[in-house]
Amino acid sequence: MVKMLRYCLAFGLVLAFAGPVFAQGDFPTFQLAPGYGNIKFGVPEFGLPSSHHSGFVLDTNYNFTSVIGLDLFTGYYSLGDNLTLYTNTFGLNFSWRKSTKVIPFATAGFGFGSVNGSQAMAGRLGGGLDIPLGESAMAIRTDVTRMTYHFANTWNGGMNVSVGIVLNLSQ
């Protein structure tokens, strides 16, 4: 058992140091995309009907290659009546970088959500577009995802639409 663990550790170290060899061009890259989010959300068990709520979102990406990367999505929405929805999901991001004018992407994540301290599991699935702004290290991001939350033994959720500015920090 110990021998197998050593082999797995050695293999993992080789892959970690060989990672840059697999990268293409200017990768890996790190991106931050702060912006505005609008989610259709409600929890009838809390007396909160389903309606649109707005707030702040931050989408953080670490792209290993031109196609695959990690995604951390954080959202903070005002629900009214002194209620706030906080969400944090972690997952994968797949990009199609064949064009320099529009970069479509798909994302999927799993994490948690909270409404004034009531914790829930959360999920995120969807996609969007990055529109680069010329030769700069910035882009405009539009994102449409389905957000789901497991509050009070039922799944609730809705569509989240967000718009923000992408800051490419690795260029």
Number of C-alpha atoms within 10 A of each C-alpha: 5 7 8 9 10 11 11 12 12 12 11 12 12 11 13 10 9 11 13 14 9 12 15 12 9 11 17 19 16 17 20 18 22 21 19 19 22 20 24 17 23 19 19 12 11 10 8 14 12 15 12 16 19 19 18 18 23 21 22 19 23 19 21 19 19 18 15 19 19 18 21 21 22 19 24 20 22 17 19 10 7 7 13 17 20 20 24 22 21 21 18 18 21 19 20 14 14 11 9 12 12 16 17 18 18 18 24 21 20 20 18 18 26 19 18 11 11 10 16 19 17 23 23 25 18 17 18 18 19 23 18 18 14 10 8 10 14 20 22 17 22 21 20 21 20 17 23 22 26 18 21 14 9 9 13 17 20 17 18 23 17 24 21 21 22 25 18 16 11 12 13
